[in-house]
Amino acid sequence: MHFFAIKKILFLSMSMFYLISCTTIFENNYDVMARQALFNLMKSQEIYRAEHDKYANKLAQLSSYDLKYHTGIVYLEIQSANKDEYRAISLPAESTTARVFIYDTIKGGYYE
């Protein structure tokens, strides 16, 4: 009897581990696209800053830096920007998960 209890606990523990470790598999495709759009914006901002010694405060300023996203699927916005810092958000327009992806230099970088 004791052997079966240990076996059952081990099985449940392994099942929980696999369920938790596979959460990105169940992530909505729109979430992935929104996160990628923000990462692309972050890359473009760093290139822009290296060339202009300030961050861009409008997405139009980054159009020549290969920043592309589909506005019908991903909402992307630079909320604030100045010479030394900026804050940007992206979120999937079609997602049911209500995830928001943020990059904020004041708060230490990327978070969701």
C-alpha positions as CSV (number, residue, x, y, z in Angstrom):
1,M,0.0,0.0,0.0
2,H,2.8,2.4,0.9
3,F,4.5,1.8,-2.5
4,F,1.3,2.8,-4.4
5,A,1.0,6.0,-2.5
6,I,4.6,7.0,-3.3
7,K,4.1,6.0,-6.9
8,K,0.9,8.1,-7.1
9,I,2.6,11.2,-5.5
10,L,5.5,10.8,-7.9
11,F,3.2,10.6,-10.9
12,L,1.2,13.7,-9.8
13,S,4.4,15.6,-9.2
14,M,5.8,14.8,-12.6
15,S,2.4,15.7,-14.2
16,M,2.4,19.1,-12.6
17,F,6.0,19.7,-13.7
18,Y,5.1,18.9,-17.3
19,L,2.0,21.0,-17.3
20,I,3.8,24.1,-15.8
21,S,6.8,23.7,-18.1
22,C,4.6,23.6,-21.2
23,T,2.8,26.9,-20.7
24,T,4.5,28.5,-23.7
25,I,3.0,25.8,-25.9
26,F,-0.5,26.9,-24.9
27,E,0.3,30.6,-25.4
28,N,-1.9,32.4,-27.9
29,N,-0.2,33.1,-31.3
30,Y,-1.3,36.8,-31.0
31,D,0.6,37.0,-27.7
32,V,3.7,35.8,-29.4
33,M,3.3,38.4,-32.2
34,A,2.7,41.2,-29.7
35,R,5.9,40.3,-27.7
36,Q,7.9,40.1,-30.9
37,A,6.7,43.5,-32.0
38,L,7.9,45.0,-28.7
39,F,11.3,43.2,-29.0
40,N,11.6,44.7,-32.5
41,L,10.7,48.1,-31.2
42,M,13.4,47.8,-28.5
43,K,16.0,46.9,-31.1
44,S,15.0,49.8,-33.3
45,Q,15.1,52.2,-30.4
46,E,18.7,51.2,-29.5
47,I,19.8,51.7,-33.1
48,Y,18.0,55.1,-33.3
49,R,19.6,56.1,-30.0
50,A,23.1,55.2,-31.2
51,E,22.6,57.4,-34.3
52,H,20.7,60.3,-32.7
53,D,21.7,60.3,-29.1
54,K,18.1,60.1,-28.0
55,Y,15.2,57.8,-28.1
56,A,12.4,58.1,-30.7
57,N,9.1,59.3,-29.3
58,K,7.0,58.3,-32.3
59,L,6.7,55.0,-34.2
60,A,7.0,57.0,-37.5
61,Q,10.6,58.0,-36.6
62,L,11.5,54.3,-36.6
63,S,10.0,53.4,-40.0
64,S,13.4,53.4,-41.7
65,Y,14.7,50.9,-39.0
66,D,12.8,47.9,-40.4
67,L,10.2,48.1,-37.6
68,K,7.2,46.2,-39.0
69,Y,4.0,45.0,-37.3
70,H,0.5,44.4,-38.3
71,T,-1.8,47.0,-36.7
72,G,-4.8,44.8,-37.1
73,I,-3.3,42.1,-34.8
74,V,-0.8,44.0,-32.6
75,Y,-1.2,47.3,-30.9
76,L,2.2,48.9,-30.3
77,E,2.8,52.3,-28.8
78,I,5.6,54.4,-27.5
79,Q,3.9,55.9,-24.4
80,S,6.7,58.3,-23.5
81,A,10.2,59.0,-24.6
82,N,13.0,61.5,-24.1
83,K,16.7,61.7,-24.4
84,D,17.6,59.1,-21.8
85,E,14.5,56.9,-21.2
86,Y,11.3,55.6,-22.9
87,R,8.3,53.4,-22.1
88,A,6.5,51.3,-24.8
89,I,3.7,48.8,-24.7
90,S,2.4,46.2,-27.0
91,L,-0.7,44.0,-26.8
92,P,-2.5,41.6,-29.0
93,A,-5.6,43.1,-30.4
94,E,-7.3,39.8,-31.0
95,S,-6.2,37.9,-27.9
96,T,-8.4,36.6,-25.2
97,T,-5.5,36.4,-22.7
98,A,-5.4,40.2,-22.0
99,R,-1.6,40.2,-21.8
100,V,0.3,43.4,-22.0
101,F,4.0,43.6,-22.8
102,I,5.9,46.6,-21.6
103,Y,9.4,47.9,-21.9
104,D,10.3,50.7,-19.5
105,T,13.9,51.9,-19.0
106,I,13.0,53.5,-15.6
107,K,11.5,50.3,-14.2
108,G,14.4,48.2,-15.4
109,G,13.4,46.9,-18.9
110,Y,11.0,44.4,-20.2
111,Y,8.1,42.9,-18.2
112,E,4.6,41.8,-18.8
